[in-house]
């Protein structure tokens, strides 16, 4: 029911119902006033935003118009010239389009904004003024009436008659004002229908005119676009021919880089790191320089230049070479080094470092370098690898290292991030895992600094034949890190840790307890749990095969180690009481898959054919549950996989049902095997009951379930129950939150791909299909 009409006759009665009707009309006009004010505000914002867009477009067009392509060589082809001019054409097109947009904005202001504001101020404003006047006259009349009625009857007759005439005049004036106000209210109620909508019609006409102008511009642009496409295609074809030649040359250089490196027969060039010695407190530094050695004069020119710092040229220094000798790693812990004796400064030796072994040979040959005399004739054996084993010596080394670190360096900044010298680290580890010399107490031995001990401990853990968390359990450890609930993650990892061999558990407990202690001092050492997870993720667990997929799981390794550190006492304190299979099942659904399946459903598309339970058909010749609906059932949706990102791999249930189904209900392929088996058996029992003999009781129901058009099978659907095998937190008002073990009643298929509908604790909502098993 809309607003009640205001009868003029009611102005004389001024009844309570009449006043209620007036208040309803006033409320409607107030709502209209607020609507127009809000619309005007939004319109101003729209105009301002469009102006900002226009400014951005014009700036973009200006940028296009000012840019010029540089070309290689001394001439351009016709195609290149057209491509070079194309940016100016694009700029001109955009400027023309923005001219039309500005015209549209001016028209919107004139045709929409001003008329609406005029109606609000003139019509609604006058109604507001009339309302105040009406309320004032009401107050004035009824006040006078009360005074008249309260006058004493003993007053003289002329006084009483004068009072009666005064009140009668005020009543007449009040009723006239009431009539005027009622007329005004109803007039504005009718006027607003066209006064508000007509400007909006003009607004849309203006908008469509702008789009039509854009269409006309696009038609004019089409001829130029086609010509430019030909220019681009021609240029691309030439590029492909040129590129093949360049690639061929590049291959030749890759096969024999030394043959192409020598750019000049009289000089050799390349980068060298030059050692610059400083006063004792500061030690020395290595500066990257681009060096040119002139062979005939034996002059080495060195220019400071680092591409990482923006490529700025520094100072140039030139020295005359007297001799060049290879520097061994025994005297300096850096590879590929040369000692250059300088003629300009007698007794001064300049130490430089080449970039690689081949680069080292190149400079040795160019400068006439020689081997150091006291090393000639000596042979060196290949460095012995680390033979790390998870034996008693190894465990004792872990304990010894942890004790030393916590005694001497628990507060050292960057603990475990700052690495020790490689040769010292290997020497320490070889010493400590040797049975003859493993009794060194690192906590009191000042010979080994803390960073060497931490690096040796990490090297030991990485050098084990198998990581502490074993190859066999690697994938199972990764799965809970991708799970939904933090509690479920801890529970699953707790169970998996106690599957490890006893020695692995012991060492892992030692290490993670120590890392928890390190994290407790993170204010001093800056090593938080997250930082330690990054350092020890690849150290404590890694896959047996190095693949791209394994690299993508690095972040999940870190999460597992973080959980081990944060929950150390719980995980290593007691054995888990129960280990449900769902907690560590590799098919456990993740929060990400649940969210994706919900986000990937098509918007604003309703197609009941997708989930019509009457289209179920039985196919005894096929096995399992068919997950792909037929093309006709998809309607406007592209495919089941496009609606649910979880339907990427078809999992075969461990127990196959006797009859398989071809059903338009999409089933997510990532659901757990128990859930899918239960779902399949439920669907078989619901939609495909055993077919009785013709004419016997139940034959009609069976035929209907197999493909009829009766509604009887729906009754059995509503009787179904399901049990939650994973906990879930609702991400939308239409979803249900639940814990493991929750029982859902009245479970039915949903129009949401990969979802069911059910009741829990009196509330009905959506349930992720792969989070439950049917009962």
Number of C-alpha atoms within 10 A of each C-alpha: 3 5 12 12 12 18 12 14 9 16 20 15 10 12 10 9 10 17 14 12 15 21 12 15 21 17 12 14 20 14 12 17 19 13 13 18 15 12 15 17 13 12 16 14 12 13 18 13 12 15 16 12 14 19 13 12 17 20 15 14 21 18 13 18 17 10 12 12 10 8 10 6 6 5 9 13 10 11 18 17 13 16 18 17 16 18 20 19 18 16 21 17 17 21 19 15 20 20 12 16 21 16 12 21 20 12 17 22 15 15 19 22 20 14 17 22 18 13 19 23 14 11 20 22 14 16 21 18 12 19 20 12 16 21 14 12 19 18 13 15 20 15 12 17 18 11 11 15 11 9 12 9 9 7 9 9 10 9 11 16 11 11 18 15 12 14 21 15 13 19 20 13 15 24 22 15 20 24 19 15 21 23 14 17 23 15 13 18 16 10 13 18 10 10 17 18 13 15 19 18 13 16 21 13 16 20 17 13 14 19 16 12 16 18 12 12 15 14 12 12 14 12 10 12 14 11 12 17 13 12 18 16 12 13 16 12 11 11 12 11 10 11 12 11 12 12 11 11 11 12 12 13 14 12 9 10 12 12 11 10 13 14 10 9 8 11 17 19 20 17 20 24 19 22 16 13 13 10 7 7 6 8 9 12 11 14 15 18 23 18 22 18 23 20 16 8 11 16 19 20 17 23 17 20 20 16 9 7 8 8 10 10 14 12 9 13 12 14 18 18 20 15 16 24 19 19 21 17 12 7 7 9 11 11 15 19 26 24 20 22 20 19 15 12 10 9 9 12 16 17 21 22 23 21 14 12 11 12 17 20 15 20 21 19 12 17 22 12 19 15 14 13 8 7 9 8 7 6 7 6 5 6 6 8 9 15 13 19 16 18 11 12 17 23 18 17 24 21 17 20 21 23 17 22 23 15 14 16 18 22 19 19 16 15 22 23 15 13 17 19 11 14 11 16 23 20 13 18 23 19 16 24 23 14 11 8 10 18 15 12 14 22 19 11 10 10 8 16 17 26 21 23 24 23 23 26 24 18 18 24 22 19 16 17 12 18 20 22 21 19 15 12 16 17 16 16 27 23 23 28 25 20 21 20 17 13 11 18 22 21 20 26 25 24 20 19 22 16 13 17 12 11 14 19 17 14 19 20 20 17 20 24 20 20 25 21 14 26 22 17 17 20 11 15 18 17 24 17 23 15 18 22 25 18 17 21 20 18 21 24 25 24 18 13 9 9 9 8 9 14 14 10 17 16 15 19 25 25 22 23 28 24 21 27 25 17 18 20 14 14 23 20 11 10 12 16 7 8 13 12 11 18 21 23 15 16 17 23 23 22 14 14 19 22 15 15 22 20 13 15 20 16 7 6 10 12 14 12 16 25 21 15 23 20 19 21 18 17 14 12 8 13 14 23 26 18 19 17 18 13 13 10 19 18 15 13 16 11 16 24 19 16 21 27 22 26 23 13 10 15 18 14 17 11 14 14 17 13 20 22 24 18 25 25 26 26 26 27 22 23 24 24 20 19 22 27 22 20 21 24 23 18 19 21 15 19 28 24 17 13 15 14 9 10 8 9 10 15 16 17 19 20 19 19 28 23 16 18 13 13 13 14 20 15 11 15 19 15 12 17 19 25 18 22 24 24 17 21 13 14 12 11 9 11 20 20 16 18 13 14 13 16 20 23 19 17 23 19 21 18 20 21 26 28 26 20 23 25 19 16 9 8 9 17 19 23 28 25 27 29 23 28 23 22 15
